[in-house]
Amino acid sequence: MANVFKIEGTSCEGCKSIIEETLLKENNIDRADLDLETKQLIIRSDNEFSVADVQEIFNKEDLNYTVKDTTFND
C-alpha cells in the first residue's frame, strides 16, 4: 500500500536522507521515497499511515518537518 504525503521544510539531499532513514527505522515501513522537487513523500507499507502518524515519527526524532495531506491544495 502506498501512503502519500507532502513534506514541508525540506531543501536538500541531507533532508531527504534523514527523512527516508528515519522512516525506514520503523518496523512497519518497507520503503520511503521523498521527491525534493515536489516535496512528495511516498511510504510503502502493509499499513495505512495518517498525517498524524508520520508527524509523530518525526517529532519523536526531533525533526522539524511538517507533514500534510496531499488531497488538499495549498
Phi and psi in radians as a Rosetta constraint file:
Dihedral C 1 N 2 CA 2 C 2 CIRCULARHARMONIC -1.776 0.35
Dihedral N 2 CA 2 C 2 N 3 CIRCULARHARMONIC 2.275 0.35
Dihedral C 2 N 3 CA 3 C 3 CIRCULARHARMONIC -1.969 0.35
Dihedral N 3 CA 3 C 3 N 4 CIRCULARHARMONIC 2.173 0.35
Dihedral C 3 N 4 CA 4 C 4 CIRCULARHARMONIC -2.050 0.35
Dihedral N 4 CA 4 C 4 N 5 CIRCULARHARMONIC 2.334 0.35
Dihedral C 4 N 5 CA 5 C 5 CIRCULARHARMONIC -2.431 0.35
Dihedral N 5 CA 5 C 5 N 6 CIRCULARHARMONIC 2.874 0.35
Dihedral C 5 N 6 CA 6 C 6 CIRCULARHARMONIC -1.886 0.35
Dihedral N 6 CA 6 C 6 N 7 CIRCULARHARMONIC 2.352 0.35
Dihedral C 6 N 7 CA 7 C 7 CIRCULARHARMONIC -2.011 0.35
Dihedral N 7 CA 7 C 7 N 8 CIRCULARHARMONIC 2.203 0.35
Dihedral C 7 N 8 CA 8 C 8 CIRCULARHARMONIC -1.822 0.35
Dihedral N 8 CA 8 C 8 N 9 CIRCULARHARMONIC 2.534 0.35
Dihedral C 8 N 9 CA 9 C 9 CIRCULARHARMONIC 1.804 0.35
Dihedral N 9 CA 9 C 9 N 10 CIRCULARHARMONIC 0.113 0.35
Dihedral C 9 N 10 CA 10 C 10 CIRCULARHARMONIC -1.748 0.35
Dihedral N 10 CA 10 C 10 N 11 CIRCULARHARMONIC 2.516 0.35
Dihedral C 10 N 11 CA 11 C 11 CIRCULARHARMONIC -2.578 0.35
Dihedral N 11 CA 11 C 11 N 12 CIRCULARHARMONIC -0.176 0.35
Dihedral C 11 N 12 CA 12 C 12 CIRCULARHARMONIC -2.577 0.35
Dihedral N 12 CA 12 C 12 N 13 CIRCULARHARMONIC 3.015 0.35
Dihedral C 12 N 13 CA 13 C 13 CIRCULARHARMONIC -1.080 0.35
Dihedral N 13 CA 13 C 13 N 14 CIRCULARHARMONIC -0.540 0.35
Dihedral C 13 N 14 CA 14 C 14 CIRCULARHARMONIC -1.081 0.35
Dihedral N 14 CA 14 C 14 N 15 CIRCULARHARMONIC -0.781 0.35
Dihedral C 14 N 15 CA 15 C 15 CIRCULARHARMONIC -1.052 0.35
Dihedral N 15 CA 15 C 15 N 16 CIRCULARHARMONIC -0.800 0.35
Dihedral C 15 N 16 CA 16 C 16 CIRCULARHARMONIC -1.005 0.35
Dihedral N 16 CA 16 C 16 N 17 CIRCULARHARMONIC -0.840 0.35
Dihedral C 16 N 17 CA 17 C 17 CIRCULARHARMONIC -1.095 0.35
Dihedral N 17 CA 17 C 17 N 18 CIRCULARHARMONIC -0.776 0.35
Dihedral C 17 N 18 CA 18 C 18 CIRCULARHARMONIC -1.059 0.35
Dihedral N 18 CA 18 C 18 N 19 CIRCULARHARMONIC -0.810 0.35
Dihedral C 18 N 19 CA 19 C 19 CIRCULARHARMONIC -1.101 0.35
Dihedral N 19 CA 19 C 19 N 20 CIRCULARHARMONIC -0.883 0.35
Dihedral C 19 N 20 CA 20 C 20 CIRCULARHARMONIC -1.095 0.35
Dihedral N 20 CA 20 C 20 N 21 CIRCULARHARMONIC -0.787 0.35
Dihedral C 20 N 21 CA 21 C 21 CIRCULARHARMONIC -1.138 0.35
Dihedral N 21 CA 21 C 21 N 22 CIRCULARHARMONIC -0.695 0.35
Dihedral C 21 N 22 CA 22 C 22 CIRCULARHARMONIC -1.074 0.35
Dihedral N 22 CA 22 C 22 N 23 CIRCULARHARMONIC -0.796 0.35
Dihedral C 22 N 23 CA 23 C 23 CIRCULARHARMONIC -1.181 0.35
Dihedral N 23 CA 23 C 23 N 24 CIRCULARHARMONIC -0.627 0.35
Dihedral C 23 N 24 CA 24 C 24 CIRCULARHARMONIC -1.234 0.35
Dihedral N 24 CA 24 C 24 N 25 CIRCULARHARMONIC -0.265 0.35
Dihedral C 24 N 25 CA 25 C 25 CIRCULARHARMONIC -1.208 0.35
Dihedral N 25 CA 25 C 25 N 26 CIRCULARHARMONIC -0.398 0.35
Dihedral C 25 N 26 CA 26 C 26 CIRCULARHARMONIC -1.280 0.35
Dihedral N 26 CA 26 C 26 N 27 CIRCULARHARMONIC 2.307 0.35
Dihedral C 26 N 27 CA 27 C 27 CIRCULARHARMONIC -1.053 0.35
Dihedral N 27 CA 27 C 27 N 28 CIRCULARHARMONIC -0.522 0.35
Dihedral C 27 N 28 CA 28 C 28 CIRCULARHARMONIC -1.723 0.35
Dihedral N 28 CA 28 C 28 N 29 CIRCULARHARMONIC 0.242 0.35
Dihedral C 28 N 29 CA 29 C 29 CIRCULARHARMONIC -1.971 0.35
Dihedral N 29 CA 29 C 29 N 30 CIRCULARHARMONIC 2.138 0.35
Dihedral C 29 N 30 CA 30 C 30 CIRCULARHARMONIC -1.531 0.35
Dihedral N 30 CA 30 C 30 N 31 CIRCULARHARMONIC -0.608 0.35
Dihedral C 30 N 31 CA 31 C 31 CIRCULARHARMONIC -2.712 0.35
Dihedral N 31 CA 31 C 31 N 32 CIRCULARHARMONIC 2.527 0.35
Dihedral C 31 N 32 CA 32 C 32 CIRCULARHARMONIC -2.409 0.35
Dihedral N 32 CA 32 C 32 N 33 CIRCULARHARMONIC 2.187 0.35
Dihedral C 32 N 33 CA 33 C 33 CIRCULARHARMONIC -2.277 0.35
Dihedral N 33 CA 33 C 33 N 34 CIRCULARHARMONIC 2.171 0.35
Dihedral C 33 N 34 CA 34 C 34 CIRCULARHARMONIC -1.968 0.35
Dihedral N 34 CA 34 C 34 N 35 CIRCULARHARMONIC 2.208 0.35
Dihedral C 34 N 35 CA 35 C 35 CIRCULARHARMONIC -1.668 0.35
Dihedral N 35 CA 35 C 35 N 36 CIRCULARHARMONIC 1.960 0.35
Dihedral C 35 N 36 CA 36 C 36 CIRCULARHARMONIC -1.148 0.35
Dihedral N 36 CA 36 C 36 N 37 CIRCULARHARMONIC -0.551 0.35
Dihedral C 36 N 37 CA 37 C 37 CIRCULARHARMONIC -1.185 0.35
Dihedral N 37 CA 37 C 37 N 38 CIRCULARHARMONIC -0.797 0.35
Dihedral C 37 N 38 CA 38 C 38 CIRCULARHARMONIC -1.643 0.35
Dihedral N 38 CA 38 C 38 N 39 CIRCULARHARMONIC -0.226 0.35
Dihedral C 38 N 39 CA 39 C 39 CIRCULARHARMONIC 1.154 0.35
Dihedral N 39 CA 39 C 39 N 40 CIRCULARHARMONIC 0.340 0.35
Dihedral C 39 N 40 CA 40 C 40 CIRCULARHARMONIC -1.556 0.35
Dihedral N 40 CA 40 C 40 N 41 CIRCULARHARMONIC 2.253 0.35
Dihedral C 40 N 41 CA 41 C 41 CIRCULARHARMONIC -1.915 0.35
Dihedral N 41 CA 41 C 41 N 42 CIRCULARHARMONIC 2.241 0.35
Dihedral C 41 N 42 CA 42 C 42 CIRCULARHARMONIC -2.022 0.35
Dihedral N 42 CA 42 C 42 N 43 CIRCULARHARMONIC 2.131 0.35
Dihedral C 42 N 43 CA 43 C 43 CIRCULARHARMONIC -1.903 0.35
Dihedral N 43 CA 43 C 43 N 44 CIRCULARHARMONIC 2.178 0.35
Dihedral C 43 N 44 CA 44 C 44 CIRCULARHARMONIC -1.805 0.35
Dihedral N 44 CA 44 C 44 N 45 CIRCULARHARMONIC 2.204 0.35
Dihedral C 44 N 45 CA 45 C 45 CIRCULARHARMONIC -2.845 0.35
Dihedral N 45 CA 45 C 45 N 46 CIRCULARHARMONIC 2.811 0.35
Dihedral C 45 N 46 CA 46 C 46 CIRCULARHARMONIC -1.338 0.35
Dihedral N 46 CA 46 C 46 N 47 CIRCULARHARMONIC -0.247 0.35
Dihedral C 46 N 47 CA 47 C 47 CIRCULARHARMONIC -1.783 0.35
Dihedral N 47 CA 47 C 47 N 48 CIRCULARHARMONIC 2.719 0.35
Dihedral C 47 N 48 CA 48 C 48 CIRCULARHARMONIC -1.611 0.35
Dihedral N 48 CA 48 C 48 N 49 CIRCULARHARMONIC 2.390 0.35
Dihedral C 48 N 49 CA 49 C 49 CIRCULARHARMONIC -2.029 0.35
Dihedral N 49 CA 49 C 49 N 50 CIRCULARHARMONIC 2.465 0.35
Dihedral C 49 N 50 CA 50 C 50 CIRCULARHARMONIC -1.742 0.35
Dihedral N 50 CA 50 C 50 N 51 CIRCULARHARMONIC 2.954 0.35
Dihedral C 50 N 51 CA 51 C 51 CIRCULARHARMONIC -0.966 0.35
Dihedral N 51 CA 51 C 51 N 52 CIRCULARHARMONIC -0.774 0.35
Dihedral C 51 N 52 CA 52 C 52 CIRCULARHARMONIC -1.085 0.35
Dihedral N 52 CA 52 C 52 N 53 CIRCULARHARMONIC -0.660 0.35
Dihedral C 52 N 53 CA 53 C 53 CIRCULARHARMONIC -1.076 0.35
Dihedral N 53 CA 53 C 53 N 54 CIRCULARHARMONIC -0.835 0.35
Dihedral C 53 N 54 CA 54 C 54 CIRCULARHARMONIC -1.209 0.35
Dihedral N 54 CA 54 C 54 N 55 CIRCULARHARMONIC -0.714 0.35
Dihedral C 54 N 55 CA 55 C 55 CIRCULARHARMONIC -1.073 0.35
Dihedral N 55 CA 55 C 55 N 56 CIRCULARHARMONIC -0.673 0.35
Dihedral C 55 N 56 CA 56 C 56 CIRCULARHARMONIC -1.103 0.35
Dihedral N 56 CA 56 C 56 N 57 CIRCULARHARMONIC -0.693 0.35
Dihedral C 56 N 57 CA 57 C 57 CIRCULARHARMONIC -1.070 0.35
Dihedral N 57 CA 57 C 57 N 58 CIRCULARHARMONIC -0.803 0.35
Dihedral C 57 N 58 CA 58 C 58 CIRCULARHARMONIC -1.115 0.35
Dihedral N 58 CA 58 C 58 N 59 CIRCULARHARMONIC -0.755 0.35
Dihedral C 58 N 59 CA 59 C 59 CIRCULARHARMONIC -1.107 0.35
Dihedral N 59 CA 59 C 59 N 60 CIRCULARHARMONIC -0.722 0.35
Dihedral C 59 N 60 CA 60 C 60 CIRCULARHARMONIC -1.196 0.35
Dihedral N 60 CA 60 C 60 N 61 CIRCULARHARMONIC -0.337 0.35
Dihedral C 60 N 61 CA 61 C 61 CIRCULARHARMONIC -1.737 0.35
Dihedral N 61 CA 61 C 61 N 62 CIRCULARHARMONIC 0.147 0.35
Dihedral C 61 N 62 CA 62 C 62 CIRCULARHARMONIC 0.998 0.35
Dihedral N 62 CA 62 C 62 N 63 CIRCULARHARMONIC 0.684 0.35
Dihedral C 62 N 63 CA 63 C 63 CIRCULARHARMONIC -1.659 0.35
Dihedral N 63 CA 63 C 63 N 64 CIRCULARHARMONIC 2.300 0.35
Dihedral C 63 N 64 CA 64 C 64 CIRCULARHARMONIC -1.625 0.35
Dihedral N 64 CA 64 C 64 N 65 CIRCULARHARMONIC 1.010 0.35
Dihedral C 64 N 65 CA 65 C 65 CIRCULARHARMONIC -2.036 0.35
Dihedral N 65 CA 65 C 65 N 66 CIRCULARHARMONIC 2.583 0.35
Dihedral C 65 N 66 CA 66 C 66 CIRCULARHARMONIC -1.912 0.35
Dihedral N 66 CA 66 C 66 N 67 CIRCULARHARMONIC 2.273 0.35
Dihedral C 66 N 67 CA 67 C 67 CIRCULARHARMONIC -1.751 0.35
Dihedral N 67 CA 67 C 67 N 68 CIRCULARHARMONIC 2.322 0.35
Dihedral C 67 N 68 CA 68 C 68 CIRCULARHARMONIC -2.278 0.35
Dihedral N 68 CA 68 C 68 N 69 CIRCULARHARMONIC 2.715 0.35
Dihedral C 68 N 69 CA 69 C 69 CIRCULARHARMONIC -1.333 0.35
Dihedral N 69 CA 69 C 69 N 70 CIRCULARHARMONIC 2.440 0.35
Dihedral C 69 N 70 CA 70 C 70 CIRCULARHARMONIC -1.457 0.35
Dihedral N 70 CA 70 C 70 N 71 CIRCULARHARMONIC -0.087 0.35
Dihedral C 70 N 71 CA 71 C 71 CIRCULARHARMONIC -1.386 0.35
Dihedral N 71 CA 71 C 71 N 72 CIRCULARHARMONIC -0.188 0.35
Dihedral C 71 N 72 CA 72 C 72 CIRCULARHARMONIC -1.925 0.35
Dihedral N 72 CA 72 C 72 N 73 CIRCULARHARMONIC 2.407 0.35
Dihedral C 72 N 73 CA 73 C 73 CIRCULARHARMONIC -1.527 0.35
Dihedral N 73 CA 73 C 73 N 74 CIRCULARHARMONIC 2.587 0.35
